[in-house]
Amino acid sequence: MNICFLMYPWEDIDPENDTSLALIKECVKRGHGVAMCTPSNLTIRDSVTNAFCTVISRMDKVPSTLKSFYTKAQLREEMLPLAGFDVIFMRANPPLDPIMLNFLDSVKDDVFIVNSLQGMREANNKLYTAAFGDAHSNIIPNTHVSKNKDYLVKQIKESKADKMILKPLNGFGGSGVILIEKSAMNNIKSLLDFYITSGDGSSNYVILQDYIEGADQGDVRILLLNGEPIGAMKRVPGSDDHRSNVSAGGSVQKHTLTKEEKALCKQIGPKLVNDGLYFVGIDVIGGKLVEVNVMSPGGITYINKVYKVKIQEKVIDFVESKVTDKLQAFDRRVRLRKAVDEA
């Protein structure tokens, strides 16, 4: 099997904690061909979608640790046609690049893409979470999304809570997430000016959410594969930051899914699968869904360390099964067409 990881540059990888590296190493360990490219390396040659790829040479013996694998991997550069791969594994960081998806549209029927292009189009920002909330569901906190500063200020003033969470629509890794308090209302308008107004004169959407009690104790990252939870961890904020993201200084602890968290996964799993969102990371606080991460969900290496497991094996097992199903379906169509042709 040949897999292309569409991701961030190799030199940006954290060799000890990177989820993409864990997935890549597992593929190399199984003898699969592995190449990597960034969205900016996509190109079209003679009407065929290609990519300037970094290819990992096959290894007779794969090092046991991520860091040694990263150090010893031998790389070479080649332009390769994307339709020649069995799998394209999306691991690019948000925000979603619509031009990247336009390139991939030309090969989506030939290659199994994780996650699906349509699914990522629908779920690439934090608005997707709102799709799981309705009048009969209480799995998401009250959420407001707007560019209208007067409206947002009104919602803050009318909120029964003393605290709310403000964050940019397209942020990731905890970037830009701040805690606001009614006691500091004098600063709210200037904060909204900063978040909404861009340097080029355009404006950005922001999200305002009810503060969930217990958020200061951390959140839960749950990894779902094909709609089912395969691993979870609790992320605890550092002493000088309200954010629990590991990239923002948070730490990781073991976590056993609660009854409410299991019910939440069961409720949203079918929609994720239906949207082609096979490998997803969700963030949960107090049993409520806060975010759905579909582009480059992380956490595998941290879950592996605290539980002594290898989550990446389950992910690649699933990818292999999907490719096998696709190939068998193709072979069946060929046989049936041959029978009709020879009739």
Buried (B, 14 or more C-beta within 10 A) or exposed (E): BBBBBBBBEBEEBBEEBBBBBBBBBBBBBBEBBBBBBBBEBBEEEEEEBBBBBBBBEEBEEBBEEBBEBBEEBEEEEEEBBBBBBBBBBBBBBBBBBEEBBEBBEBBBEBBBBBBBBBBBEBBBBBBBBEBBBEEEEEBBBBBBBBBBBEEBBEBBEEBEBEBBBBBBBBBBBBBBBEBBBEEEEEEBEEBBEEBBBEEEEEEEBBBBBBBBEEBBEBBBBBBBBBBBBBBBBBBBBBEEEBBBBBEBBBBBEEBEBBEEBEEBBEEBBEBBBEBBBBBBBBBBBBBBBBBBBBBBBBBBBBBBEBBEBBBBBBBBEBBBEBBEEBEEEEEEEEEEEEEEEEE
